[in-house]
Amino acid sequence: MASLIFMYHDLTSDIASVPSGHRPYVLDATVFRRQICLLARHELPVVTVARWCAGFRAARTIVLTFDDGHVSNHDLALPILCEYGMKATFYVTAGFIGTGQTMNWGQIRALHAAGMEIGSHTMTHRPPSTLSDEELRYELTTSRDVLENGLGAPVTSISSPTGFFNPRMKDIAREVGYGALCFGQAGLAADTADPFSLNRIAVKRTMGQDKFEALLRFDRSAILRIKCRQVVPGFARRALGSRFYLPIRRALLGSFSSD
Ligand SMILES: [Zn+2]
């Protein structure tokens, strides 16, 4: 038995207002609504990361996660999730709360009050591979303190910025007392999966409805294709190192067609 953890970022109702380099990660709210509607039609169980880790791992469970804490998580995703009675996990970069396009406390508390899980996406969103163990420990513990103080509730899961698997982050997340850590490595989350190394499938603009539906059928070849498309960028990152690879990747994202 296995589950699928989807990774979303921002939604928009006006893609023209989104900088072109960021567009691959931004989904039209209408597309998101269609996906949630499909999910409801498939009658698959949908739970938060915390609930999944607490043992809710029925066959073909779906987990919805959002990285970064963009205001559209509150303005566009929350009403759609509430309409369909679904819960999701929102990973917020604690050091950015209330700045730029990141949600403010009122919006984060509204998500939490609606039954959504709030998790950490570190303090500063720096790539874990560029940080010392001490810096990583700061990122993980301080972000949790900020979120727990602001919410008045425990924060038990975290997602890695940049998504790449990092063994030191995994060890430190466990050591400082988190219950789960999500990366962006494509793949299913097996029942027996290590909760500190959870795979996720990124839902990007290039993912058509047919591919999304294939994923809801847990079509192994659709999942394999997504995994294969991650191999080349993963190899390039390892060869170049995150510090050099990430700016190149960002520059390429405008024309990058991976999903
Ligand atoms: Zn992020």
Boltz pocket constraint, residues with backbone or C-beta under 6 A from the ligand:
constraints:
  - pocket:
      binder: B
      contacts: [[A, 67], [A, 68], [A, 121], [A, 125], [A, 160], [A, 161], [A, 162]]
      max_distance: 6.0
